[in-house]
Amino acid sequence: MSSDSQSPRDDGASRQLAPALRAGETLLWSGRPDPRVRFTGSDALLIPFSLMWGGFAFFWESQVVRSNAPVLFRLWGIPFVLVGCYFIFGRFVYKSRRKIRTAYGLTKGRALISVGATSISDMPLATTPTSVSHSRDGEHVSIVFGQQGYSRAYAMNANSGMDVFSRGRGPSFAFYDVSNPHEVLSALDQARGSSAA
């Protein structure tokens, strides 16, 4: 797909990525993460943990307020309550808003990610290892570029809304929750073949 063409599923992604294209470079594929995909495998642990954290924080704060404890004790619990709110529902809001602003693209040598109007990053494909994982229903795919050597903690937090706390400590370059896996994987094969030639 060229940079000035747009499929119905493209949803403006090609226009968002256009400023990152080099002279003569065109997009083989562009798209966005599916904002309807809310959960990842890590939520099997994160949801119970967030409910325990939030429940304890809310209980602590309510008991301190009821007991008319000193102001320091009342203030002490507030950050824990706020973190609990983020764990329980804030991370899903963050993740959904970020997905809506994110565009992915593949050219004949690079993978591109744009978040909003100002943040565009790229990764060369010729020497970059990739890891591909499919959703259980086979309707979505996630592709992590340059995945070697990152921590298990980052892998668990990636694409969960908790990755905001892991910035700079893992691979920040990945296509998450892309629908129509065949299209993006075909384009990736074509892009890697072109970059290796």
QUIWO-V429048 format. One record per residue. N is the residue number from 0. PSI is psi as a letter, one per 40 degrees, with the letter a starting at -180 (999 if undefined). OMEGA is omega in whole degrees, 0 to 359 (none if undefined). D_FIRST is the distance of its C-alpha to the first C-alpha in whole Angstrom. Layout:
((N/PSI/OMEGA/D_FIRST) (N/PSI/OMEGA/D_FIRST))
//
This chain:
((0/h/180/0) (1/i/185/4) (2/d/181/7) (3/e/175/8) (4/i/185/6) (5/h/177/7) (6/i/179/8) (7/d/181/12) (8/e/185/12) (9/d/173/10) (10/f/178/13) (11/e/182/13) (12/d/182/12) (13/d/177/9) (14/d/180/12) (15/d/182/14) (16/e/185/13) (17/d/180/12) (18/e/182/16) (19/e/183/15) (20/h/177/13) (21/i/181/15) (22/h/179/16) (23/e/182/13) (24/h/178/11) (25/i/178/7) (26/h/172/6) (27/d/180/5) (28/i/170/6) (29/i/181/8) (30/a/182/11) (31/i/172/15) (32/i/181/18) (33/h/182/20) (34/e/178/23) (35/e/178/25) (36/h/186/25) (37/d/189/28) (38/i/174/30) (39/i/178/30) (40/d/182/32) (41/e/180/34) (42/e/176/35) (43/d/175/38) (44/d/186/40) (45/d/182/38) (46/d/176/39) (47/d/179/43) (48/d/182/43) (49/d/179/42) (50/d/177/45) (51/d/180/48) (52/d/182/47) (53/d/180/46) (54/d/179/49) (55/d/181/52) (56/d/179/51) (57/d/179/51) (58/d/179/55) (59/d/184/56) (60/d/180/55) (61/d/179/57) (62/d/180/60) (63/d/180/60) (64/d/181/60) (65/d/184/62) (66/e/180/65) (67/f/180/65) (68/i/178/64) (69/i/184/64) (70/d/181/61) (71/d/179/60) (72/d/178/59) (73/d/181/57) (74/d/183/55) (75/d/184/55) (76/e/185/53) (77/d/179/50) (78/d/180/48) (79/d/176/48) (80/d/180/47) (81/d/177/44) (82/d/177/43) (83/d/177/44) (84/d/179/42) (85/d/179/39) (86/d/188/39) (87/d/183/40) (88/d/183/37) (89/d/181/36) (90/d/177/34) (91/d/176/32) (92/d/179/32) (93/d/182/30) (94/d/180/28) (95/d/180/26) (96/d/179/26) (97/d/180/24) (98/d/181/22) (99/d/182/21) (100/e/187/21) (101/h/174/18) (102/h/177/15) (103/i/176/13) (104/i/176/10) (105/h/173/10) (106/a/181/9) (107/e/177/11) (108/e/186/14) (109/i/167/14) (110/h/184/14) (111/i/173/14) (112/h/175/16) (113/h/175/17) (114/h/184/21) (115/a/185/22) (116/e/188/21) (117/d/185/23) (118/h/176/22) (119/h/178/19) (120/i/180/20) (121/i/179/18) (122/h/176/19) (123/i/184/19) (124/d/189/18) (125/d/185/20) (126/e/185/23) (127/h/176/23) (128/i/178/24) (129/i/175/22) (130/h/183/24) (131/h/176/22) (132/h/181/24) (133/i/174/23) (134/i/182/25) (135/d/181/28) (136/e/179/27) (137/e/183/24) (138/e/182/21) (139/i/178/20) (140/i/173/20) (141/h/182/20) (142/h/177/20) (143/h/180/22) (144/h/178/22) (145/f/189/25) (146/e/186/27) (147/h/172/30) (148/e/177/33) (149/i/189/33) (150/i/176/35) (151/d/180/36) (152/d/179/37) (153/d/181/33) (154/d/180/32) (155/d/183/34) (156/d/185/33) (157/h/176/29) (158/f/180/27) (159/e/189/30) (160/e/177/31) (161/e/181/34) (162/e/176/31) (163/d/179/32) (164/e/184/36) (165/e/184/34) (166/h/179/32) (167/e/182/32) (168/f/180/34) (169/a/181/31) (170/h/181/27) (171/e/186/26) (172/h/181/22) (173/i/170/21) (174/h/181/18) (175/i/170/20) (176/f/179/20) (177/h/178/17) (178/i/182/17) (179/g/184/15) (180/d/183/16) (181/d/183/15) (182/d/184/11) (183/d/181/12) (184/d/175/14) (185/d/179/12) (186/d/179/10) (187/d/176/13) (188/d/179/14) (189/d/181/12) (190/d/180/12) (191/d/176/16) (192/d/179/16) (193/d/183/15) (194/d/180/17) (195/d/183/20) (196/999/none/20))
//
